[in-house]
Amino acid sequence: MKVMILNDRNEQSGELELSDYIFGILPRRDILARVVTWQLAKRRSGSHNVKGKSDVHGTTRKFVRQKGSGGARHGSRKAVQFRGGGVVFGPVNRDHGFDLQKKVRKLGLRMALSAKAREGKLVVVDSLNYDEHVKTKSFLSRFSDMKATLFVGSDKNENVLKALSNIIGYDYISQIGANVYDIMRKDKLVISVDAIKKLEERLV
């Protein structure tokens, strides 16, 4: 698969041959859904927690005699049916993550990249590396027709991050952080030539 390379003036500066093994496979919704579910489950903190009967602060003294009161038999004010008592079967601290095979994760990333290429929403630029400060206005003028866009560069670039931080819907990540969730939730994918070469080396 051949795609054209755009320079900083949005003019064609050449062509690039993409690997069909990465950008030319048929996407499967079930694989993409598995990887996205794995990603979202892994990022959950799992810090939700409530106090049970044994965690509530209070006396354990029996406050009513066992028989003869005309009411139910109780042994502690910390029981779940009383105000201020514990919670039964409430959420506890736990890890929501689960294991997913490395080959499935790689396959999901390849399918996400292929999906953007098949939809015509993959834009290849010559470079996204800026050694000095770049203005937000220059990015808006260059990619004005794109609403929700993910930029993928070869390495982390603070100048690009600062320039894109003022634009709603624009995100930047390095190729080592490319993932299925971020790619699929954005409309367009703008990726540099050197980032594509590193991805092809990593996903083969």
N, C-alpha and C positions, 0 to 999 in steps of 0.2 A: 504494500500500500504506500503510495506516494502522497505527501502533503507539501504545501508550499510554506516557506519560512518567511515571516514578516520581520522587517527591521523596525527601528524606533519611529519611522515616519509612516508605518503601516503600508509599506511598499514591499513587493515580493523581492527577496534577495537570493532566492535559491529554492531547491527542493530537497526533501529528506525522505529516505526510504524507511518506513516503519516496519518493525518485525511483525509478521502475521501471527506469530506465536503469542504476542502480547496484545497487539492492537487489532487483530483480525479474527478473533474467535467469537462464537455465537454466545451472547450473554444468557444466563439462566437465572430467572427470578428467585428460584429456591436457594441457589448458592449465594446470591447477593443478600437475600433475607437472612440466611444463617450467619453470614459474616457481620452484618449490621447488628443483629441481635446479640452476637458475641461481644461486639465492641461496646454497645450501650450497657450490657450487663456488667462488663468489666469496669466501666467508669463509675458505676454506682458506689457510693461510699459505704452503704450498709450500716450507717450509724444510728438508725432508728431504734429506739429502745423505750420500754415502759417498765414500771416497777411491779413486780409480782407480790404475792402475799408475804414472802420471806424478805423482800427488799423494803417494804414500807416501814417507816419509823413509828413505833408505838409499843404499848405494853402487851404482854402475852397473858396478862391476868384474866382469868375467867370472870366476866362481868355480870353474869346472871346464873342463878343456880340451875342445875341440870333439869330438875323437875319441879312442878308446882307453880310456875310463873304464869301458866296459861299461854305461853308463847313457844317459839321454836327453841331448840337447844343450841346454844352458841358457845364457842370456846375462845374467840378472839375478835377484837374490834378490827383487825387487819384483814378480815375475810372480804371477799370480792363483792358481797352484796351490801356492804356498808359504805357510807360516804367517807372518802379518804382511804378506803381499802385498796388492796392490790388489784391488778388486772389479770384476768385469766386468759391464757393463750394469746397474749399480746406479742407485738414484734420485738425481736431481740437483735443485738449486734451480730451480723453475719456477713459473709462474703457472697455476693450474688454472681460472681464470675464462674465460668465453667471452661473446660478445655475444648479447644478446637484444633484439629490437625493443621500442621504448618502448610501442607499441600493444599488444603481447602482455603486457607487464608490467602495464599499466593494466587490460587485460582480465582478467588473473589476479586482481588485487586486487578488481575488481568482482565476479567470480565467487565469491571467498572470502567477501565480505560477503553476497552473495545466498544462499550456501549456509547461513550461520548464520541468516539471516532465514527461509529456507524450512524449516529444522529447528526453528524456534521457540526458538533459543538466542541470540537477539539481545535484549539488555535495554537500553532507553534511559532514561537518568536526566537530570534537569534540569541537573545540574552536577557536575563533579569538581574544581572549583577551590576550594582551601582556602587562605585567607590566613594562618591560624595553625595551630599544631600540632594534628594529629588523632590520636587514640589508635587503636591496632590493634584494640582491643576493639569500637570502634564499627563498624569495617568487618566484623568477624566477626559481629556481631549483625545487621547490615544484609544481608549476603550469606552467611548461614550455610548455606544449602542448596546453595551452589555450591562445587565442589571445585577444578577447574582453570579459572581465569578470567583473561581478559585485559581490562584496563581501558584504555580509549582516551580521553584528554582532549584538549582543544584545544591546550594548551601543556604544557611540562614543569613539573611541580609537585613540589618537593622534599618538601613535607609529606606528600603521598600516597605518594611513594616510600619515605619512612621508615616510614610506617604499614604498608605492605604488605611491607616487607623481612623481617618476622618470620613471615609466613604462607607456608607451603609451597604452591606451585602458583599463587600470585597474582602477576601481573606488571602493570606500568603502563608505557605508552608514550604519547607525544603523537601526534596525528593525522598529523603529517608523517613519523613513523617507522612508520606502519601498513604491514604487509607480509603476504604470503600465508602464509609459514612460521609466524609467530607466531600468526596468526589460526586456522589449521587445526590446530595442535597443541594448542590449548586447547579445552575443552568449551564454555564460555560466553564470550560477548563482551559486555562492558558498555561502552557508549559514551555520551558526553554529547551534548546537543542541539547545542551550539556546535561540537563536533568533527564531527558529521554534516554540518553546513552547510559547514564548511571542506572536508570530503572531497568533497561534491557539487560545490563550485566547482572543485576540483582535478581531478576525474576526468571531468568532462563533456567 
